[in-house]
Amino acid sequence: MLDWHGSGMGVMEMSHRGKEFIKIHAEAEADLRELLAVPSNYKVLFLQGGAIAENAIVPMNMLRGHAVADYVNTGEWSKKSIKEAGKYCRVNVAASSEDRSFTYIPARETWVLSADAAYVHICSNETIGGLEYHWVPETGGVPLVADMSSHILSRPVDVAKYGLIYAGAQKNIGPAGLTIVIVRDDLIGKALPITPSAFDYKQQADHDSMLNTPPTYAVYIAGLVFKWLKKQGGMAAIERHNIVKVAVLYDYLDQSGFFVSPVARADRSRMNVPFRLKNESLDGAFLKGAEERGMVELKGHRAVGGMRASIYNAMPIDGVRKLVEYMKEFEAQNA
Ligand SMILES: *Cc1c(COP(=O)(O)O)cnc(C)c1O
């Protein structure tokens, strides 16, 4: 932290234009490209503003003269994207699972896409509702745009099936402050004239994501995480691990009559597992007991209530086992 590779400087002290940081930045990009097998006709951008800023930046860059964009509404994060995009274009909600409280992903056959959409937007892992696409929607040549904030790097992804992928760093990548955008290069260069230069993908691509000062320390730590992931064996290995890890929790939930899972089986997220106590009056006691055992951040989002275990790459399988042990104990005492 205080002396990077004998340079006498910590990364926080370096100029982002110095040779040391340029190397850190370039290596982070190269490692991310390798991990996700990003094709060479895609730009990898390291930006700022998080996924919520991308909700505006995506339409500003991706409308390309079109008047309408298609959005699939699968929960709280989709809703935010839809609302923000509405400032820049007509939004067609092509499908929604709001009818059943966002507990499933609408089947592709039910989507009603526009004839002239600029792109089709999905949230490929709904963090709050705990839904994940385990398939890539076919959009007939219209660019597919995905908010992957909460499951990027948890599994392999066929980047070529997407026009654009974006993700905030703070779930599976590193510290907050870095936003990753992976975009096919023929889609950029047609941003709305009002687009801030720092949020114009083409301008950022032309400046190697250094049109403005990048979040240098966040890029550095993200780069270390990429190296850690490579050491684990890359995306195929981390996916195998995540499948086993999430099953520890769902196998228990599925046989319990005391805890329930609201999510449709086929659409369960491997990163975010919402669950409820049948007797909601015990929620407080459950959370208090968990905290006493060192397990925190289990309260569900205020939008949906109940409990949620977020088990990103950084959560070891023993952490999930410990949670399940506690749930068993709590069930035995209170059922
Ligand atoms: C956490 C999260 C966000 C939040 O984005 P920020 O701008 O970083 O606050 C957006 N989308 C999804 C799917 C998320 O999980």
The ligand as an SDF file (V2000), in Angstrom:
LIG
                    3D

 15 15  0  0  0  0  0  0  0  0999 V2000
  -25.7340   -2.4340   -6.7550 C   0  0  0  0  0  0  0  0  0  0  0  0
  -26.4010   -2.3300   -8.0830 C   0  0  0  0  0  0  0  0  0  0  0  0
  -26.5530   -1.1020   -8.7340 C   0  0  0  0  0  0  0  0  0  0  0  0
  -26.1120    0.1770   -8.0520 C   0  0  0  0  0  0  0  0  0  0  0  0
  -25.2870    0.9120   -8.7960 O   0  0  0  0  0  0  0  0  0  0  0  0
  -24.4080    2.1010   -8.1580 P   0  0  0  0  0  0  0  0  0  0  0  0
  -24.5200    3.1960   -9.1430 O   0  0  0  0  0  0  0  0  0  0  0  0
  -23.0470    1.5450   -8.0680 O   0  0  0  0  0  0  0  0  0  0  0  0
  -24.9780    2.4620   -6.8300 O   0  0  0  0  0  0  0  0  0  0  0  0
  -27.1550   -1.0800   -9.9780 C   0  0  0  0  0  0  0  0  0  0  0  0
  -27.5820   -2.2210  -10.5660 N   0  0  0  0  0  0  0  0  0  0  0  0
  -27.4560   -3.4170   -9.9540 C   0  0  0  0  0  0  0  0  0  0  0  0
  -27.9490   -4.6470  -10.6360 C   0  0  0  0  0  0  0  0  0  0  0  0
  -26.8570   -3.5070   -8.7020 C   0  0  0  0  0  0  0  0  0  0  0  0
  -26.7230   -4.6940   -8.0740 O   0  0  0  0  0  0  0  0  0  0  0  0
  1  2  1  0
  2  3  1  0
  2 14  2  0
  3  4  1  0
  3 10  2  0
  4  5  1  0
  5  6  1  0
  6  7  2  0
  6  8  1  0
  6  9  1  0
 10 11  1  0
 11 12  2  0
 12 13  1  0
 12 14  1  0
 14 15  1  0
M  END
$$$$
